[in-house]
């Protein structure tokens, strides 16, 4: 079997490695850190329901369980026309097949350093936790949370964790009997945030914000941030003692040092089989890609895993002279357990239907259970549920 290199040790990269190893390929992963960060359950680090270590999986341990090689290094360039990529420490590496799963970058804003994102570097979640702790010690304050999209790419948005963050902060403060000492603010440039999750869900959000007394500011573009302010397009400002903000998404900065086909926002252009356009032996999965599909499409962890499994299947088919292919477009859907601190809503959407199911209390524990399942199943300590 041929040697396959995977760039990126996140959810998509690990799923690709596991699937390729199951098909007998020789696999090596390159990551700039030695752990996989389970972003979907990191929402509980700021509320101290989880420690940082609870949200990390050792890549060395995963490599030992699944039989792939792993090195810590930074990818600095890709020359797909020569089937090679460059690493900061090891120099140029040649490949027979390449799977790119490096994730994306965030759009820049004036004064963005005055905010912290729950969807950026793993260590940033600790900064959020510590700032919340400081405000708790003060006995009160104003906490703002928000997100934005990419104006030129409807796929360049991730808003779910912002909703989960503010709902969990509300619930934590309520448990500590401090809710009346804090003002919570949620902001976004869209008129109706959450529409990608469905019209009904977006309306439910508005009602829920009103019910739990979270102030909302929607429909005004965000132009920047100062130390304690969110600056809006009409010259108005929102003040906050701490701001958690998830910017719109764009392509990985390293891709500027590549000859891969990129969208206007810098994502890798792929066909429905996850192949980079024009390169049969280069596949891209997860947040680094430019997705086709309906307007409500978003990059989620489960879709990244679908793409990773499809890429592995398609590589296996190519190597075995088969015409069989799997397309992510045929499996496009949105599914999430949106956590609210003491409950959750199961949200689903595809081309034919959309629905949300409120799950008081049990939904919260189901999502926490998924976190434990993910860890144990990837470490081979419990069976995998097909598709989960």
C-alpha positions as CSV (number, residue, x, y, z in Angstrom):
1,X,0.0,0.0,0.0
2,X,1.1,3.5,-0.7
3,X,2.3,6.1,1.8
4,X,-0.3,8.8,2.8
5,X,0.5,12.0,4.6
6,X,-2.2,13.9,6.6
7,X,-1.6,17.5,7.5
8,X,-3.5,18.3,10.6
9,X,-4.3,16.4,13.8
10,X,-7.8,17.7,14.6
11,X,-11.1,15.8,14.3
12,X,-11.0,15.6,10.5
13,X,-7.3,14.5,10.3
14,X,-7.7,11.9,13.0
15,X,-10.8,10.4,11.4
16,X,-9.0,10.3,8.0
17,X,-6.0,8.5,9.6
18,X,-8.2,5.9,11.4
19,X,-10.2,5.2,8.2
20,X,-7.0,4.9,6.0
21,X,-5.3,2.6,8.5
22,X,-8.4,0.4,8.5
23,X,-7.9,0.1,4.7
24,X,-4.2,-0.9,5.3
25,X,-2.5,2.3,4.2
26,X,0.8,3.5,5.7
27,X,-0.2,6.8,7.3
28,X,1.8,9.7,8.8
29,X,0.2,12.8,10.5
30,X,1.8,16.2,10.9
31,X,0.4,18.5,13.5
32,X,1.7,21.7,15.2
33,X,0.7,20.3,18.6
34,X,0.8,17.0,20.3
35,X,-2.8,16.7,21.2
36,X,-6.3,16.7,19.5
37,X,-8.5,19.4,21.0
38,X,-12.2,18.3,21.2
39,X,-13.7,21.7,20.5
40,X,-17.4,20.8,20.9
41,X,-16.9,20.1,24.6
42,X,-14.5,23.0,25.4
43,X,-17.6,25.2,26.1
44,X,-17.4,23.8,29.7
45,X,-13.9,24.9,30.4
46,X,-14.9,28.6,31.1
47,X,-17.6,27.4,33.6
48,X,-15.1,25.0,35.2
49,X,-17.2,21.9,34.5
50,X,-14.2,20.5,32.6
51,X,-10.5,21.0,32.9
52,X,-8.3,21.6,29.8
53,X,-6.9,18.1,30.0
54,X,-10.4,16.6,29.8
55,X,-10.7,18.2,26.3
56,X,-7.4,16.9,24.9
57,X,-6.4,13.5,23.4
58,X,-2.8,12.6,23.1
59,X,-1.8,12.2,19.5
60,X,1.0,9.8,20.6
61,X,-1.6,7.6,22.3
62,X,-3.9,7.7,19.3
63,X,-1.0,6.9,17.0
64,X,-0.1,3.9,19.1
65,X,-3.7,2.6,19.2
66,X,-4.3,3.0,15.4
67,X,-0.8,2.4,14.0
68,X,-0.1,5.6,12.3
69,X,3.1,7.7,12.5
70,X,2.9,11.2,14.1
71,X,5.3,14.1,14.1
72,X,5.1,17.6,15.6
73,X,6.0,20.2,13.0
74,X,4.5,23.2,11.2
75,X,3.5,23.1,7.5
76,X,4.9,26.1,5.7
77,X,4.0,25.4,2.1
78,X,2.5,22.9,-0.4
79,X,3.7,22.3,-4.0
80,X,1.0,20.0,-5.3
81,X,2.3,20.1,-8.8
82,X,5.5,18.4,-7.5
83,X,3.6,16.2,-4.9
84,X,5.5,17.7,-2.0
85,X,5.0,19.9,1.0
86,X,7.5,21.8,3.2
87,X,7.8,21.6,7.0
88,X,9.4,24.2,9.2
89,X,11.9,21.8,10.8
90,X,12.1,18.8,8.4
91,X,12.1,20.6,5.1
92,X,10.6,19.2,1.9
93,X,8.6,16.0,2.1
94,X,7.3,14.0,-1.0
95,X,4.0,12.2,-0.9
96,X,2.0,9.8,-3.0
97,X,-1.3,10.9,-1.5
98,X,-1.9,14.0,0.6
99,X,-4.9,14.7,2.9
100,X,-5.1,18.3,4.1
101,X,-7.0,18.9,7.3
102,X,-5.4,22.0,8.8
103,X,-8.6,23.9,9.5
104,X,-9.2,27.5,8.6
105,X,-8.3,31.0,9.9
106,X,-10.3,33.9,11.2
107,X,-11.0,37.3,9.6
108,X,-9.2,40.1,11.2
109,X,-10.8,43.1,12.8
110,X,-9.4,46.4,14.2
111,X,-8.6,45.8,17.8
112,X,-9.4,42.0,17.7
113,X,-6.7,41.5,20.4
114,X,-9.3,43.0,22.8
115,X,-11.5,39.9,22.4
116,X,-11.0,36.2,22.9
117,X,-12.6,33.4,20.9
118,X,-13.7,30.0,22.1
119,X,-13.1,28.7,18.5
120,X,-9.4,29.7,18.1
121,X,-6.3,28.4,19.7
122,X,-7.0,25.8,22.4
123,X,-5.1,27.9,25.0
124,X,-7.5,30.8,24.4
125,X,-10.2,28.9,26.3
126,X,-8.1,29.2,29.4
127,X,-7.9,32.9,28.9
128,X,-11.7,33.0,28.8
129,X,-12.0,30.9,31.9
130,X,-9.6,33.2,33.8
131,X,-11.3,36.4,32.8
132,X,-14.7,35.0,33.9
133,X,-13.0,34.0,37.2
134,X,-11.8,37.6,37.7
135,X,-15.3,38.9,37.1
136,X,-16.7,36.4,39.6
137,X,-14.2,37.6,42.2
138,X,-15.3,41.2,41.5
139,X,-18.9,40.1,42.2
140,X,-20.4,41.3,38.9
141,X,-19.8,42.8,35.5
142,X,-20.8,42.8,31.9
143,X,-20.0,39.9,29.6
144,X,-20.6,40.1,25.8
145,X,-20.6,37.2,23.4
146,X,-21.0,37.4,19.6
147,X,-20.0,36.1,16.2
148,X,-19.9,37.2,12.6
149,X,-19.7,35.6,9.2
150,X,-17.6,36.1,6.1
151,X,-19.3,38.7,3.9
152,X,-18.1,37.0,0.7
153,X,-18.6,33.4,1.7
154,X,-21.8,32.1,3.4
155,X,-19.9,29.0,4.5
156,X,-17.5,31.2,6.6
157,X,-19.5,31.3,9.8
158,X,-19.5,29.4,13.1
159,X,-22.1,30.7,15.5
160,X,-23.3,27.7,17.6
161,X,-20.5,27.9,20.2
162,X,-21.3,31.6,20.8
163,X,-24.8,30.6,21.7
164,X,-23.6,27.8,23.9
165,X,-21.1,30.0,25.6
166,X,-23.5,32.7,26.7
167,X,-26.2,30.1,27.7
168,X,-23.7,28.2,29.8
169,X,-22.4,31.4,31.5
170,X,-26.0,32.4,32.3
171,X,-26.6,29.0,33.8
172,X,-23.4,29.0,35.8
173,X,-24.2,32.5,37.3
174,X,-27.7,31.3,38.1
175,X,-26.3,28.4,40.1
176,X,-24.0,30.7,41.9
177,X,-26.9,33.0,42.7
178,X,-25.0,35.8,40.9
179,X,-27.1,36.2,37.8
180,X,-28.6,39.5,38.9
181,X,-25.1,40.9,39.4
182,X,-24.1,40.4,35.7
183,X,-25.4,41.8,32.5
184,X,-25.1,39.4,29.6
185,X,-25.1,40.7,26.0
186,X,-25.2,38.8,22.7
187,X,-24.4,40.5,19.4
188,X,-24.2,39.6,15.7
189,X,-24.3,41.5,12.4
190,X,-27.2,39.4,11.1
191,X,-30.8,40.5,11.5
192,X,-31.7,37.1,12.7
193,X,-28.7,35.0,14.0
194,X,-29.1,31.3,13.9
195,X,-31.1,31.1,10.6
196,X,-28.8,28.4,9.2
197,X,-30.2,26.2,12.0
198,X,-33.7,26.8,10.7
199,X,-36.3,29.6,10.9
200,X,-38.1,28.1,13.9
201,X,-34.8,27.7,15.8
202,X,-33.8,31.3,15.1
203,X,-37.1,32.5,16.5
204,X,-36.8,30.3,19.5
205,X,-33.4,31.9,20.2
206,X,-34.9,35.3,20.3
207,X,-37.7,34.2,22.7
208,X,-35.1,32.4,24.9
209,X,-32.8,35.5,25.1
210,X,-35.8,37.5,26.3
211,X,-36.8,34.9,28.8
212,X,-33.4,34.7,30.5
213,X,-32.8,38.4,30.2
214,X,-29.8,38.4,27.8
215,X,-29.6,41.8,26.0
216,X,-29.3,41.4,22.2
217,X,-27.9,43.7,19.5
218,X,-28.5,42.4,15.9
219,X,-28.3,43.8,12.4
220,X,-25.3,46.1,12.7
221,X,-21.9,45.3,11.1
222,X,-19.0,45.1,13.5
223,X,-16.1,47.3,12.6
224,X,-13.7,46.8,15.5
225,X,-13.1,46.5,19.2
226,X,-11.4,48.6,21.9
227,X,-10.4,47.5,25.4
228,X,-14.0,47.5,26.7
229,X,-16.1,48.3,23.7
230,X,-17.5,46.7,20.6
231,X,-17.6,49.2,17.7
232,X,-20.5,49.1,15.3
233,X,-20.9,50.5,11.7
234,X,-23.3,53.3,12.7
235,X,-20.8,54.8,15.2
236,X,-22.5,53.3,18.2
237,X,-20.7,51.2,20.8
238,X,-21.4,48.3,23.1
239,X,-19.5,48.3,26.4
240,X,-18.4,45.1,28.1
241,X,-15.9,44.1,30.8
242,X,-15.1,41.0,28.7
243,X,-15.9,40.1,25.1
244,X,-15.9,36.6,23.6
245,X,-16.1,36.9,19.8
246,X,-16.0,34.3,17.0
247,X,-14.9,36.1,13.8
248,X,-16.0,34.9,10.3
249,X,-13.9,32.2,8.8
250,X,-11.4,32.3,5.9
251,X,-8.8,30.0,4.4
252,X,-5.6,28.9,6.2
253,X,-2.9,31.5,5.8
254,X,-0.3,28.8,4.8
255,X,-2.3,28.2,1.6
256,X,-0.9,31.4,0.2
257,X,2.3,29.4,-0.1
258,X,0.7,26.7,-2.2
259,X,-0.3,26.1,-5.8
260,X,-3.7,24.7,-4.8
261,X,-6.9,26.1,-6.2
262,X,-8.4,28.5,-3.7
263,X,-11.8,30.2,-3.4
264,X,-12.1,34.0,-3.0
265,X,-12.0,33.5,0.8
266,X,-8.9,31.3,0.6
267,X,-10.5,27.9,1.1
268,X,-9.3,24.9,-1.0
269,X,-11.6,24.2,-3.9
270,X,-12.6,20.6,-4.0
271,X,-14.9,18.3,-5.9
272,X,-17.7,16.4,-4.2
273,X,-15.2,13.5,-3.6
274,X,-13.0,15.8,-1.5
275,X,-10.2,16.0,-4.2
276,X,-8.5,19.3,-4.7
277,X,-9.5,20.6,-8.1
278,X,-6.9,19.5,-10.7
279,X,-5.1,17.1,-8.4
280,X,-6.1,13.5,-8.2
281,X,-3.8,12.6,-5.3
282,X,-4.6,15.6,-3.1
283,X,-7.7,15.5,-0.8
284,X,-8.9,18.2,1.6
285,X,-11.4,17.7,4.4
286,X,-13.0,19.8,7.1
287,X,-12.7,23.6,7.7
288,X,-9.9,24.1,5.2
289,X,-12.3,23.4,2.3
290,X,-14.8,25.5,0.2
291,X,-18.0,23.6,0.5
292,X,-20.7,23.5,-2.2
293,X,-24.3,22.9,-1.2
294,X,-27.3,24.8,0.1
295,X,-27.1,28.3,1.8
296,X,-27.5,26.7,5.2
297,X,-24.4,24.6,4.9
298,X,-21.9,25.0,7.6
299,X,-18.6,23.3,8.6
300,X,-19.3,21.0,11.6
301,X,-17.2,18.3,13.2
302,X,-19.5,15.5,12.0
303,X,-19.4,16.7,8.4
304,X,-15.6,16.9,8.7
305,X,-15.6,13.3,9.7
306,X,-17.9,12.4,6.8
307,X,-15.5,14.1,4.4
308,X,-12.6,12.3,6.0
309,X,-14.2,8.9,5.7
310,X,-15.2,9.6,2.1
311,X,-11.7,10.7,1.2
312,X,-10.3,7.5,2.7
313,X,-12.8,5.4,0.7
314,X,-12.1,7.3,-2.5
315,X,-8.3,6.8,-2.1
316,X,-8.9,3.1,-1.5
317,X,-11.1,2.9,-4.6
318,X,-8.6,4.7,-6.8
319,X,-5.8,2.4,-5.6
320,X,-7.9,-0.7,-6.4
321,X,-9.0,0.5,-9.8
322,X,-12.7,0.9,-8.7
323,X,-15.0,3.6,-10.1
324,X,-16.9,3.7,-6.8
325,X,-16.8,7.1,-5.2
326,X,-18.5,8.8,-2.2
327,X,-19.7,12.4,-2.4
328,X,-20.1,14.6,0.7
329,X,-22.9,16.4,-1.2
330,X,-25.0,13.3,-0.9
331,X,-24.5,13.3,2.8
332,X,-24.9,17.0,3.5
333,X,-26.8,17.7,6.6
334,X,-26.6,19.7,9.8
335,X,-26.9,18.0,13.2
336,X,-26.0,19.4,16.6
337,X,-26.8,19.1,20.2
338,X,-26.9,22.8,21.2
339,X,-26.2,23.0,24.9
340,X,-27.8,25.5,27.2
341,X,-26.1,24.7,30.5
342,X,-29.0,22.8,32.0
343,X,-30.6,21.5,28.9
344,X,-30.0,21.1,25.2
345,X,-31.8,21.2,21.8
346,X,-31.2,18.5,19.2
347,X,-31.2,20.4,15.9
348,X,-31.3,18.7,12.5
349,X,-31.5,20.0,8.9
350,X,-31.1,18.5,5.5
351,X,-32.4,19.2,2.0
352,X,-35.8,17.7,2.9
353,X,-36.6,18.6,6.5
354,X,-35.6,20.6,9.5
355,X,-36.5,20.2,13.2
356,X,-35.4,20.9,16.7
357,X,-36.2,18.8,19.8
358,X,-35.9,20.4,23.2
359,X,-34.3,18.1,25.6
360,X,-34.5,19.5,29.2
361,X,-31.7,18.3,31.4
362,X,-31.1,14.9,29.6
363,X,-29.8,16.7,26.5
364,X,-27.1,18.4,28.6
365,X,-25.9,15.1,29.9
366,X,-26.2,13.4,26.5
367,X,-23.8,16.0,25.1
368,X,-21.4,15.4,28.0
369,X,-21.8,11.7,27.4
370,X,-20.8,12.2,23.8
371,X,-17.6,13.8,24.9
372,X,-16.7,10.8,27.0
373,X,-17.8,8.5,24.1
374,X,-15.6,10.4,21.6
375,X,-12.5,10.1,23.8
376,X,-13.0,6.4,24.7
377,X,-14.0,5.3,21.2
378,X,-11.1,7.0,19.5
379,X,-8.7,5.4,22.0
380,X,-10.2,2.0,21.2
381,X,-11.6,1.5,24.7
382,X,-15.2,1.1,23.5
383,X,-16.8,0.3,20.1
384,X,-17.6,2.9,17.6
385,X,-21.2,3.7,16.8
386,X,-21.5,3.8,13.0
387,X,-21.4,7.4,11.8
388,X,-20.8,8.8,15.3
